[in-house]
């Protein structure tokens, strides 16, 4: 099995520069001859692979099956590295675990593998090809497109290696700078879905760019599965479900516990968000499923069993599979469990932040939910493209704090860590979910900028 994986990658690596250019030129000639190829067609073609798909036997893991039986629909691996996932799912000669049926990739994960994809590919050739369809593209124009090509190739590698006749759901995140241009973001999202037919497009919630909510809504309307990411609270989950009817949304549970020095805050927020989604599916007709993300320990599967979807680093999934002290044929659902009386928050954190501000991570005001239900039904919202109007309506309803544009000095505090600094003034000024989201997005931005610089250096050679 290892040989197959290495053989698949090796095929791309040994293709010469001349062969790649010839292939690109041929595609271009065919497109010009048919007079049908567009700029988007060229972008999509560069992100696709035509190599043979693997066909592995699917075997069931009793441990993962028990988690599925508790109510879980999907189990994903949080990785962009096919070799890392292969080490996890391989369960014998030409066999893989059936229950792991997708993967999620964000900027930090793509950064771990992007150099290999760039070395294997031909970014200068990609630029030349795109430039033949659209003149005058600047580096800033090109970075989101080149990143989409890499993500498309990652997504296609995962689907061809691990699908084995089933639907393989791969979540691929848009370049962070795209979120500053809603039209461009939606177009690249459509192209990414064309590159990888099983792709979910990850649209980050960005508190200082409220148009991200409208981007997610419009993509869902176009039939694009959206993973609304960078979400940390039950109310953010409810917003994504009611205003966007997004396909998936997330709670970054491990990061919540890390930042608040807690034991069960993340699990409690997860379960409260899941219960809200179940109720909204029944009463409001939403289709959104919750992803339990940022998992740090294998036991977290047991503490939150019954949630819709899990995505975890390969080592965390392996830890769960290796646990023997509680390895039974049945895993009980925790959907009726409350951890509110045993959150295990550090006394220092409680003193600095206060219980009520922490509680807003898992409590959803009835007035907030009522506002969202009523507003989404209005003609204004159905046609809305102006983020300033969206913020105004939230402000009028008393919930403007879900959005926030940091000041210059505040960005310095936000960019220092992925978790709140208890001594920073911004930690006591902003709602915790808004702050956590800003920090997550700032981290994505940092990794995005590093990848852009690497691409720029490659293109300069």
Secondary structure, 3 states (H helix, E strand, C coil): CHHHHHHHHHHHHCCCHHHHHHHHHHHHHHHHHHCCCCHHHHHHHHCCCCCCCCCCEEECCHHHHHHHHCCCCEEEEECCCHHHHHHHHEEECCEEECCEEEEEECHHHHHHHHHHHHHHCCHHHHHHHHHHHCCCCCHHHHHHHHHHHHHHHHHHHHHHHHCCCCCCEEEEECCHHHHHCHHHHHHHHHHHHHHCCCEEEEEECCCCCCHHHHHHHHHHHCCCCEEEECCCCHHHHHHHHHHHCCCEEEEEHHHHHHHHCCCCHHHHHHHHHHHHHHHHHHHCCCCCEEEEEEECCCHHHHHCCCCCEEEECHHHHHHHHHCCCCCCCCCCCCCCCCCHHHCCCCHHHHHHHCHHHHHCCCCCCHHHHHHHHHHHCCHHHHHCCCHHHHHHHHHHHCCHHHCCCCCHHHHHHHCCCCCCCCCCHHHHHCCHHHHHHHHHHHHHHHHHHHHHHHHHHHHHC
